[in-house]
Amino acid sequence: MLVRTSYVNDSRVQKEATSLARLGWRIKVIALWEPGLRRRETVNGVDVVRPPSRLLRNLSRRTGIGRKLGDARSDNEGLRQFARRWFYAVIASLDAAIFGAQALREVLRGSAPAVIHAHDLNTLPAAWLISRLTRARLVYDSHEIHQFSISMQVRPRLWRAACRWVECACIRTADAVITVNEACAKAIARIHRVARPVVLHNTPALTERHVQPRVGLRETIGAGPTDPIAIYCGGLSRNRGIEQSIRAVALVPGVKLVLLGYGEPAYLDALRRLSARIGVQSRVFFVPPVGPLEVSAVMREANVSLVLIQNVGLSYRCSSPNKLFESLHAGLPIVGSDLPEIRRVLRRFGCGITVPEHDLQSIARAMREILGNRDLHAKLSGGARAAALQLNWDVEEAKLVGAYAGVLGLTPDLAAAGAPAPRQPTTVL
């Protein structure tokens, strides 16, 4: 498997790799190296290799160019901003090319793989090349609609067109395409004119309900047993409803807001300034991320989960964020954006209230209803637990095995047993 993250907190890649390894497949994940991480290690039966390539991140941190790009694009932007966009795009592509070359070297050093599994567009060209050189099958796992992602919007228009061409060319040669939900599957099939991808939701496993956090959430923030807590879980970045959550909490006296996750220091400072400016700094708590298996366990001590993804493009509009499923497995009522996949889950299972994602009054009203009505809270919490029984990794793992069975021409039973394809080893990268 090729992935442009460190693998440490990448719950989707971890679950897929661990599931296949547990079923007897030899799995190697080639990921990004970060300071403090080992270059090579084995985690839950998965071999993880991290080549030392950090070109883009080092340049971004030294120059701040990534932050200077902003989120919006303008046809009337200045020459300096235009140059920044091109410089960032070129460096990002060069960084991906270096990673791809290192991945190829790693593959050629070992036994020939049966499958090359590319996670997201930034590993797809390298995975395509490796699959052609080694005659391995190619699986493309698209975590979002890349042509309409926020990161793509800050690239030059010509570069975006080139990326779309590359993705289209590679995806049509893939032996299987996987994505995160039905909305993304429909969009990817339409954009690239391919068969509907296999949908693999990034859900916790049922066994995670037995996990106990090392430190309780209320103990961490110094909250009492009856203090109402609203929680946001996930990456702390723009367009995820964090600013809206902070402002809405100001309209609900007494509620504490926990922001559980990681983010760039500059953005976290901006959130702290916002909290201070509107007078809720004493009720907003920044809690460092925990391991993927602990997320739902930590969230259980909260009273309501906020899933307020902003509708800033097709990729975000069609998203079903990890925090949605983690909230279900924590048994939490949800205040969620009125977007297709979030709305579908909340209405199907009766586990939350949908709101216009930018409407502070509606967000605050939904929080007050859930926190102030015990019967409603119990009803929505029961809906969340019922949803978890259907939306869990135990179900999704069977889909993953089925996809691999189709790729390698095996029956699902043989694929689940880690059986090799004819004349090929059971190595998956």
C-alpha positions in Angstrom: 0.0 0.0 0.0 1.2 3.5 -0.9 0.0 6.4 1.3 1.2 9.9 1.7 0.7 10.0 5.5 2.8 8.8 8.3 0.3 5.9 8.8 0.3 6.5 12.6 -3.1 8.1 12.8 -4.5 7.1 9.4 -7.4 4.9 10.6 -8.6 3.9 7.1 -5.3 2.7 5.9 -4.5 1.0 9.2 -7.8 -0.9 9.2 -7.4 -2.1 5.6 -3.8 -3.2 6.1 -4.4 -4.8 9.4 -7.5 -6.7 8.2 -5.6 -8.1 5.2 -2.6 -9.0 7.3 -4.8 -10.8 9.9 -6.3 -12.8 7.0 -2.8 -14.1 6.1 -1.7 -11.6 3.4 1.8 -10.2 3.6 1.3 -6.4 3.7 3.8 -3.7 3.3 2.8 0.0 3.7 5.1 2.6 2.2 4.3 5.8 4.0 5.8 9.2 4.9 8.5 9.6 7.5 8.1 12.1 10.3 10.6 13.1 13.0 10.5 10.6 15.9 9.1 7.7 13.7 11.0 4.6 12.7 12.1 4.1 9.1 11.0 0.5 9.3 8.7 -1.2 11.8 6.0 -3.9 12.0 2.7 -2.8 13.4 0.0 -5.4 14.0 1.5 -7.7 11.4 2.0 -4.9 8.8 5.4 -4.0 7.6 5.7 -0.2 7.5 8.4 1.5 5.5 9.0 5.3 5.6 11.4 6.7 3.0 13.1 9.9 4.3 11.3 12.4 1.9 10.0 15.6 3.3 10.8 18.2 0.6 7.3 19.8 0.4 6.8 19.9 4.2 10.2 21.4 4.9 9.7 24.1 2.2 6.2 24.8 3.4 7.3 25.3 7.0 10.3 27.4 6.1 8.5 29.7 3.6 4.9 29.5 4.9 3.9 29.3 1.3 1.1 26.7 1.9 -0.6 29.1 4.4 -0.2 32.1 2.0 -2.1 30.3 -0.7 -5.4 30.5 1.3 -8.5 28.6 0.4 -10.1 30.8 -2.2 -9.1 31.3 -5.8 -9.6 34.5 -7.8 -9.3 35.2 -11.5 -7.9 38.6 -10.6 -5.2 37.4 -8.2 -1.9 39.2 -8.2 1.3 37.9 -10.0 2.9 37.0 -6.6 0.0 34.8 -5.6 -0.1 33.3 -9.1 3.6 32.5 -8.8 3.1 31.0 -5.4 0.4 28.6 -6.7 2.7 27.4 -9.5 5.7 27.0 -7.2 3.6 25.0 -4.6 2.2 22.8 -7.4 5.6 22.1 -8.9 7.1 21.3 -5.5 4.2 19.1 -4.5 4.5 17.1 -7.7 8.3 16.8 -7.3 7.8 15.6 -3.8 5.3 13.0 -4.9 7.7 11.9 -7.7 10.6 11.5 -5.2 8.3 9.4 -3.0 7.3 7.3 -6.0 10.9 6.7 -6.9 11.7 5.6 -3.3 8.6 3.3 -3.3 9.7 1.8 -6.6 13.2 1.1 -5.2 11.6 -0.5 -2.1 9.4 -2.7 -4.3 12.2 -3.9 -6.5 14.2 -4.9 -3.5 11.6 -7.3 -2.3 9.5 -10.1 -3.8 7.1 -9.3 -6.6 3.8 -8.0 -5.3 0.4 -9.3 -6.3 -1.3 -6.0 -5.7 -0.3 -2.4 -5.6 -2.9 -0.4 -3.5 -2.7 3.3 -4.0 -4.3 5.6 -1.4 -5.4 8.8 -3.0 -4.4 10.7 -6.2 -0.9 11.7 -4.8 0.2 8.0 -5.0 -1.7 6.9 -8.0 0.8 7.7 -10.8 3.6 6.0 -8.8 1.4 3.0 -8.1 0.4 2.8 -11.8 4.0 2.7 -12.9 5.0 0.1 -10.3 2.1 -2.1 -11.2 3.1 -2.0 -14.9 6.8 -2.8 -14.1 5.9 -5.6 -11.8 2.8 -6.9 -13.5 0.9 -6.5 -10.3 -2.8 -5.7 -10.0 -3.7 -2.0 -9.3 -6.2 -1.0 -6.7 -7.1 2.7 -6.4 -8.5 3.8 -3.1 -9.9 7.4 -3.5 -10.7 9.0 -0.1 -12.4 11.9 -1.7 -13.3 13.5 -5.0 -9.9 14.9 -5.8 -10.8 17.1 -8.7 -13.0 19.2 -6.3 -10.9 19.0 -3.2 -9.8 22.1 -1.3 -6.1 21.3 -1.9 -6.8 21.1 -5.7 -8.6 24.4 -5.7 -5.4 26.3 -4.8 -3.5 24.8 -7.7 -3.2 26.6 -11.1 -6.1 25.8 -13.5 -3.7 24.2 -16.0 -2.2 22.1 -13.3 -5.6 20.9 -12.2 -6.5 19.9 -15.7 -3.3 17.9 -15.9 -4.0 16.2 -12.6 -7.5 15.3 -13.9 -6.1 13.8 -17.0 -3.6 11.7 -15.0 -6.2 10.5 -12.6 -8.6 9.7 -15.5 -5.9 7.8 -17.4 -4.8 5.8 -14.4 -8.2 5.0 -12.9 -9.4 3.4 -16.2 -6.5 0.9 -16.0 -7.2 0.0 -12.3 -8.3 -3.5 -11.5 -10.5 -2.1 -8.7 -11.5 1.3 -7.5 -12.6 1.9 -3.9 -14.0 5.0 -2.3 -15.6 6.1 1.0 -19.4 6.5 0.3 -22.2 6.3 -2.2 -22.1 10.0 -3.1 -18.4 9.8 -3.9 -18.8 6.6 -5.8 -21.5 8.1 -8.0 -19.4 11.3 -8.6 -16.2 9.4 -9.5 -18.0 7.1 -11.9 -19.6 10.1 -13.6 -16.4 12.2 -13.8 -14.1 9.5 -15.0 -16.7 7.3 -16.9 -15.8 4.2 -15.0 -17.9 1.5 -13.2 -19.3 2.5 -9.8 -16.4 2.1 -7.3 -16.7 -0.3 -4.3 -17.9 1.7 -1.3 -15.8 1.1 1.9 -17.0 3.2 4.8 -14.2 4.2 7.3 -16.0 2.9 10.3 -14.7 1.6 13.7 -14.9 -2.1 14.4 -17.4 -3.4 17.0 -14.5 -4.6 19.1 -13.5 -1.0 19.7 -16.4 -0.6 22.0 -14.4 -2.5 24.7 -11.4 -0.1 24.5 -10.8 2.0 27.6 -9.0 5.3 27.1 -5.8 5.8 29.1 -7.1 9.1 30.5 -10.8 10.1 30.7 -12.0 13.1 28.7 -13.6 14.8 31.7 -10.5 14.3 33.8 -8.4 15.7 31.0 -10.3 19.0 30.8 -11.3 19.2 34.5 -15.0 18.8 33.9 -17.5 17.5 36.5 -19.7 14.5 35.9 -22.7 16.6 35.0 -21.1 19.3 32.9 -22.5 19.2 29.4 -19.8 18.6 26.8 -20.0 19.1 23.0 -17.1 17.5 21.1 -15.5 18.0 17.7 -13.2 15.2 16.7 -10.7 15.1 13.8 -8.3 17.3 11.9 -8.4 20.9 13.0 -8.5 22.9 9.8 -10.7 25.3 8.0 -14.1 24.4 6.4 -14.8 21.7 9.0 -17.2 23.8 11.1 -14.8 24.5 14.0 -15.3 28.3 13.9 -19.0 27.7 13.8 -18.8 25.3 16.7 -17.0 27.9 18.8 -19.4 30.7 18.0 -22.4 28.4 18.6 -21.1 27.4 22.0 -21.2 31.1 23.0 -25.0 30.9 22.5 -25.4 27.9 24.8 -24.4 28.9 28.3 -22.5 26.3 30.4 -21.6 24.0 27.6 -17.9 23.0 27.2 -16.5 22.4 23.8 -13.7 19.9 23.3 -11.7 20.1 20.1 -10.0 16.6 19.9 -7.4 16.4 17.1 -4.4 17.9 15.4 -3.8 21.1 13.5 -1.2 23.6 12.3 0.0 25.8 15.2 -1.0 29.0 13.3 -4.6 27.8 12.8 -4.9 26.7 16.5 -3.7 30.1 17.6 -6.4 31.7 15.4 -9.0 29.5 17.1 -7.8 30.5 20.5 -8.0 34.2 19.6 -11.5 33.7 18.3 -12.5 32.0 21.6 -11.0 34.8 23.6 -12.6 37.5 21.4 -16.2 36.1 22.0 -15.6 35.3 25.6 -15.6 31.5 25.7 -11.9 30.8 26.1 -12.6 29.1 29.5 -15.1 26.7 27.8 -13.1 25.7 24.8 -10.5 22.9 25.3 -7.9 21.7 22.8 -7.1 18.0 23.4 -4.3 16.3 21.5 -5.2 13.4 19.2 -5.4 9.9 20.4 -4.8 6.6 18.6 -7.4 5.5 16.1 -8.7 2.7 18.4 -9.2 5.1 21.3 -11.2 7.8 19.5 -14.7 6.5 20.2 -13.8 5.5 23.7 -12.6 9.0 24.5 -15.7 10.6 22.9 -18.1 8.5 25.1 -17.8 10.9 28.0 -19.2 13.8 25.9 -22.9 14.5 25.5 -23.2 15.6 21.9 -21.0 15.4 18.8 -20.6 18.3 16.2 -20.2 17.2 12.6 -20.4 20.6 10.8 -18.5 20.1 7.6 -18.9 23.2 5.4 -20.3 23.0 1.9 -17.3 24.6 0.1 -17.1 22.2 -2.9 -18.3 18.9 -4.2 -15.7 16.9 -2.3 -16.8 18.3 1.1 -20.4 18.2 0.1 -20.2 14.5 -0.6 -18.0 13.7 2.5 -18.9 11.2 5.2 -16.2 12.2 7.7 -14.6 9.7 10.1 -16.1 11.7 13.1 -19.6 10.8 11.9 -19.0 7.1 12.4 -16.8 7.5 15.5 -19.7 9.5 17.0 -22.1 6.6 16.3 -19.8 4.1 18.0 -19.5 6.4 21.0 -23.3 6.4 21.2 -23.5 10.2 20.9 -26.3 12.3 19.4 -25.1 14.3 16.5 -25.6 17.8 15.3 -24.6 17.5 11.7 -24.5 19.5 8.5 -27.5 19.1 6.1 -25.3 17.5 3.4 -26.2 14.3 1.5 -24.2 11.6 3.3 -24.5 13.1 6.8 -28.2 13.7 6.3 -28.7 10.1 5.0 -27.2 8.5 8.1 -28.8 10.9 10.6 -32.3 10.4 9.1 -32.0 6.7 8.4 -31.1 5.9 12.0 -32.7 8.8 13.9 -29.4 9.6 15.6 -29.1 13.4 15.3 -30.4 16.7 14.0 -29.3 18.2 10.7 -28.7 22.0 10.5 -27.5 24.5 7.9 -23.8 24.2 8.5 -23.2 27.9 8.6 -26.3 28.9 10.7 -25.1 29.6 14.3 -28.6 30.0 15.6 -29.7 26.6 14.2 -26.6 24.9 15.6 -27.1 26.4 19.0 -30.8 25.5 19.0 -30.1 21.9 18.1 -27.5 21.7 20.9 -30.0 23.1 23.4 -32.7 20.6 22.3 -30.4 17.6 22.7 -28.8 18.7 26.0 -32.0 20.0 27.6 -34.3 17.1 26.8 -33.4 13.7 28.4 -35.9 11.8 26.3 -34.7 13.2 23.1 -31.1 12.6 24.1 -31.8 9.0 24.9 -33.7 8.4 21.7 -30.9 9.9 19.5 -28.3 8.0 21.5 -30.1 4.8 21.0 -30.3 5.5 17.2 -26.5 6.0 17.2 -25.9 2.7 18.9 -28.3 1.0 16.4 -26.4 2.6 13.5 -23.1 1.3 14.9 -24.4 -2.3 14.6 -24.8 -1.8 10.8 -22.1 0.6 10.1 -18.9 -1.0 11.4 -15.6 -2.4 10.1 -16.8 -6.0 10.6 -19.2 -5.3 7.7 -16.8 -3.2 5.7 -14.0 -5.8 5.9 -16.1 -8.3 4.0 -16.4 -5.7 1.2 -12.6 -5.3 1.1 -12.1 -9.0 0.9 -14.7 -9.2 -1.9 -12.9 -6.5 -3.8 -9.6 -8.3 -3.6 -11.2 -11.6 -4.5 -12.4 -9.9 -7.7 -9.1 -8.4 -8.5 -7.2 -11.7 -8.1 -9.8 -14.0 -9.5 -10.4 -15.8 -6.2 -13.5 -16.9 -4.4 -14.2 -14.7 -1.3 -13.4 -17.7 0.9 -10.0 -18.1 -0.6 -9.3 -14.4 -0.5 -10.3 -14.4 3.2 -7.8 -17.2 3.8 -5.0 -15.1 2.2 -4.7 -17.5 -0.8 -2.4 -16.3 -3.6 -3.4 -15.7 -7.1 -2.0 -18.3 -9.5 1.8 -18.0 -9.8 1.8 -14.9 -7.6 2.9 -14.3 -4.0 0.5 -12.9 -1.4 2.3 -9.6 -1.0 0.2 -6.4 -1.2 1.9 -3.0 -1.3 
